[in-house]
């Protein structure tokens, strides 16, 4: 009964979902394309394994797992679904024709039935925190094993889910396995109603990031091109309200570090133009990645990373990184990609989406959380001017990253149990 009420409410909200997509399509027409996929109408082929990753971050985190599945099940097709446009673009860029791809339908019984009838999966892997009652129920009704991989919950999420506790409890009962990032996450899922035998702690797959060959060398070449002794500060995944702060801090830093280069990378493509406008208003010479490539003039102060899929390259170029979504109450973004390149990390204090990563990373000496603009400038000043301190912090970040790997092996072991490898695939 609870799920029927939920479904009825969701059907009533569909016009609002469509209006939101149409509104966003004003700046990016791609938002009004492939609308049929939102309702389960797709041209994807039958696929034994279906993996869902909502957006860019989850897709990047799942990359080593996807590569492993493609290797372990060479005779089976793999379907990747995403929710966001940027997630879809990431799938196409990383995997191309090696996988099937479409948007995840809205959590409507009819839409899900259409996709499931077409795909006929034998396993569904859902990344992180996607708890969809009708999706889980549809898989249970069809006896399709479902794993929640890299499962995470924040204290805030738990409070929200508790308000609809009975529905969440019924939904989690349909999951075959919930592989969490940490003991705390496991406790949160059990608090919401998951049974102890459903839950296993595998660790965080984001530590199993595999840096593509050539990225570090490309970063080194760019540094030489821009000036070997030029310091580079990367402000990554910035959100509205952070860019102006970063530009003010940068202007202050340039008074004592006139050669400093800022690479500012907005999280969402629809904000590129707004950030470019802020850079223009700063009075500093700036360039756009989309217009000039990487060949910036020697006196360029700011490079706007208005491109997709190059964050690893920006980190490979960096001396210091600020991770956005954290001076505002978004909840922060993943610092581990920067840590993998031995780059020290600064972040605001709003990092509840990465509560299992930032505290131990800070304790290890690889990151610092700053409360405001003044603290951000102070720590940047220290790290940029003191090479020894900066390199020590970067090495601490890399060691922390390396010491916490191993989640991939755990997830693969459980997937092999849920979908055994056939003799032909061995």
N, C-alpha and C positions, 0 to 999 in steps of 0.2 A: 504493500500500500504506500509506504514512504517513497519508494522509487517511482511509482506512478504519479504521485504528487509532484515529485522533482521533475519528471519528464513533462508533465503538463505545464509547469512553470517555464521550463526551458523552451518548449514550443512557443509559448507566448512571447518569449524574449527574442526569437529569431529575427523579427523585423528590425529590432535594435542592433543585433549583430551585423545585419546586412547594411544598415545605415552607417554604422561605424566604418565598415570596409569602404563604402562609397565615399565617405567623408575623407578618409585617409588617401583615397585614390586621387584626390584633387592635386596632390603633390607627387604621387607615384601611381601611374595608371595600372601597375601590376597588381594592386590591391583589388581591382574589380575583375581580374582575370581568373580563370579556373574556379569560378564560384561553384560549379557543379560538384567539385571534389569535396566541398564543405558539407555536401549532402550525400556523399557516398557514390557519386557518379564518377567513375574513373576508368582509365584505359590500362591500368596496371595489370600485369599478368599474375597468374597463380604463383604464390611464393610460400615456401615452407616456413620461413622465419620472417616475422614482422617485428621491427624495432621502431619504437616511437621516441623521438627526442624533440621537445617542444620548440627550441630555437637554437641560436648559434652556439651558446655556451654548452648546452647539453649535447649538441651534435659534435662539437670539438672534443668534449669529454668522452663521448662514445667512440671516437675514431679508432683507438687501438682495439676496442672490442669488435667493432665492425670489420676491421681488417682481419682479425683472428677468425671471425665467423666465415668470412669469404674464403679463408684458407682452409678451415676445418670442414666446411661443407661445400666443396667445389662444384658439386652436381646439383645444388639447390639454389633457387633464387631467393634473394633477400629484399624485402620491402622496407624502405625507410619512410616514415611519415614525420612531418613537422606541423607545427601550428602557425608559425610566423613566416612572412615572406623572406626575411633574412635567413631564417633556418633553411628554407627551401633552396635559396641561392647557395648556401654553404654545402648542402648535400650535392648539388649539381657540380660545384667546383671541386669538391674533394673526391667524389666517387663516380661522377659521370654516368656512363652506361653500364657500369658494373653492378648497379643496384636498380631496383624499381623505386619509383618515388611518387608520392602524391601528398596532399594535405590530409591531416587527420580530420575526419568528419566531425561535425558537431555531435555532442553526446546524446543523439536522438536514436531511439530504437530502430527506426526505419533506415536511417542513413548508415548506421553501423551494420545492419543486416545486409544491405546492398554490398558494402565493401567486403565483408566477411565471406559472402557468397561468391564473390569474384576471386578473392585471394586464396581462400581455403588454407589458412596458416596452420601449422602444427605446433607453433610456439609464438607467443607474444612477449617481447621484452620491453618494458616501459621504463624509461630513464627518469630517475630522481623522484619528483613529487607530483605525479600526474594521477590523481585519484578520481576516476570517472565512473560513477555507479553503473551506467548502462553499458559501457565498454566492458567492464569487469564481468557484469552479469551475462552479457552476450557470449563472452568466451567460456564462462562456466557452463552455460546451457549447451554449448557445442563441444564441451570437454576439450577445450584448447588450453594447455598449460600457460599460465601467466606468471612472469617474474617481474618484480619491481627491482631494478638494478641501480646501484649507487643511491639507494633510497635515503632521503633526508627530510627532516622536519625541523623547523625552528620553533621556539617556544611560542612565538606569535601565531604560527600556523596551527599549532596544537590548540591554542585558545579558540581560533576561528573554527576549526573542525569540531571542537567539542560542542559548539552550538547546534550542530546537526549530527550529534554523536551516534544516534541509532542508525542513520543512513550510512555513515562512514564505517561503522562496525560491520554492517551487512556487506558493504563493498569490499572491505579488506578480507572478509571471509572467503571471497571468491579468488583471492590471489594464491597461487601455489607456493610462491617463495618471495620473501621480502629480504633482499640482500642490502643491508644498511652500510653507511659509511663509518659509523661509530657506535659505541655502546650507548651513548646518549640518544642517538637516533633510534636504535632498537627499543630503548625504553619508551620513547615517545610513541612509536607505533603500537607497542603493547598497551600503552595507556589509552590509545584510541580504540582498542579492541582486538588487535591482532593476537593470535595465539603464539605462545613461546616456540612451538615446533615449526611455525611458519617463518620465523625470523632467524637470520644468520648475519653476523658481522663480517663483512669482507674487506672493509676499508674503502678508501676513496680512489676511484679509478682515475681521477684527475692527476694523481701522482704518477700514473703510468703513461703520461704523455710521451710520445715519440717525436722528437724534433726531426723534421724532414731533412734529408741530406742536402747540404749546400746552403742552408739558411744562415748559419753562423758565419760562413765564409762570405756570403753576400753582404751581411751586415758589416763585416770588417772592411770590405771593399768600399762600401758607401762612406764609412768613417774616413777612410783615406781620401776619398773624393771630396768630402766636405772640409777636410783639414784634420790631420791625424791628432792634433792637440786640442781640437775643439770639443768641449764638453756638450753632452746631449741629454736633455731632460725630456722624457716621454710622459705625457699626461694621457692615460689610456682610458677608454670607455667612459668618457665624461657625459654628464647629464646636465639638463637645464639647471642653472643656478650655480654650477661649478666653473664654467668656462671663464666668466668674468673674474672670479677669484683667482684662477690660475694666471690669467693675463696680468692682473695687478701684481701678483707675486713675481711673475717673470720680469716685469718692468723694474721692480726693485732689485732683483738679482742682477740684472744687466748693468746696474751702476757699478758693481764690484767685479762682475764677470761679463765683460762686454762681448766676448766671443760665444757666449752660451747660446745654443740652439734649442728651441722648444718644438717638439713634435706633438701636436694636440690632435687626438683621435676621438671624435664624438662616437658615442655608442650606437646611435641610430642614424641611418642615412638621411632621414627627413629633417635632421637638424644641421646638416652640413652647411647650408646656406646661412643659417643664423649665426653659426660659429665663425664663418668667413666674414660676416658683417662685423662681428665683435673684433676680430683681428684687424679689419680695416680701420675701425674706430680707435684702435690702440695707438695708431701712429707709427707702429713698427713695420718694417718691411716683411711681408709674408708671401708665401707661395702655396699653391694648391697642388697636391699630389696628382690630381686628375688632369691638371693643365700642363704642368712642367715635368712630370715624371719625377725622377730623383735628382735631376741635374739642376740643383738650386744655385743661385748666385752666391758668391762668397759672403756678401753682406746681408743675406737673408737671415732674419731673426726667428721666424716662425714658419714651420711647414705644417699645413693642415692635412691630416691623413684622411682625405675624403674619398676613400676607397674601401673595398671590402676584402677580407681574407688575408690581410697583410700584418696582422698584429704580431705574429711571431717575428717577422722581419723588423718591425719597429723595436721590439725588445732586444733583438740582436744588435741594434745600433745604440742602445741606451747605456748611460752611466748610472742614471737614477730613474725610477719609475714612480709615478703617482697613479694609483688605481681609483677610478672614479666610481660614481654611484654611492659614495660613502660620506661626502660632506653634506649631502642631502639624504633623506630617509629612504632611499631605495633599498639598501641592504648590502651594498658592495658588490665587487666582482672578483673573479678568480685571480689570486696573486701567483699561482704556481707556474704559469708560463714564464713570467719574469724571473722567478726563482731558478727555473731550469737553465737560464742563461747567466746565472750568478750575478743578477742585478738586484740591488737592495730596493725594498718596496716601502713607499709611504702611502698611507690611506687615511681617510677620515674615520670617525668612530662608529659610523653606521654600517656595520658589517655583519648583521645578524644572519644573512644568508650564507655566510662562511664562518660561522661561530666555531666550527671544528678545526679550522685552518689558521685563522689569524692569531688567536692567543698563543698556540705553541710556536708559530712562526716568529712572533714577536719575542717570545721567551728565548728562542734560539738565537736571537740577534739579527734576524734577516729582514725584519720589518718593524715599522713604528707607526702607531696610530696617532694622528694629530687631531686636536679638538677644533682648531679654527685656522684662519688665514695666517695669523701671526706665527703659530707653531709650525705650520707648513713651511713658511719661509725660513724659519730658524733652522729646521732640520735639513732643508735643502742647502742652505748656506754651509752648514757643517760638512755634509757629505760631498758637496761639489768642490769645496776648498781643501778638504783633508783626504788625500788619495788613499792613505793607509786605512783610515777608518771606513771609507766607502768600500774598498776591496774586501776588508774583513767582513763587513755586513753582507756583501754579495756572496762571499764564499759560505757564510753561515746559512744563507737562504738556499744555496744549491745543495749543501749537505743535508739540510732538513728535507728538501724535495726528494733526494735519493734514498734517504733512510726510511721513507714511508711508502715505498712502492710495494706492489704485490697484490692489489685488489683484482687486477685483470685475471691472474691465474685462478683466484678463488671463484670469480664469476664464471669463467669458462668451465671450470670443473662442475659447477652446478648445472650449467646449460647442457653439458654432455649427458648429465643424468636425466634431465627433462626431455632432451631430444638426442637419443643415442646416435653416434656416428655409425653409419652402415659400413659393411666391408668394402664396398666400392669406393667409399670416401676416404678410407684409411691409406 
